[in-house]
Amino acid sequence: MTTTLTSKGQVTIPKHIRDALSLAPGCLVEFAVNRDGDVVIHKAGAKRKPDRFDAARGKANVKWRTDDLMALLRGED
């Protein structure tokens, strides 16, 4: 579905999307842009499925040398 952006930067959220997100007048919404450049809209404060990669992000603290790591991964002795 296509909609037009107003001079104030406003758009109308299509009814089927408002219904799917249970949005009513006055509801807060959150917008995000994913890695593919798609805009994603969420009802603010709604519980979302946690990202399965969040727990692993930024956890590596082992200082490996590239040659040592490649040897380990390849099973070289």
Helices and strands as residue ranges (DSSP letters): H 15-20, E 29-33, E 39-43, H 66-74
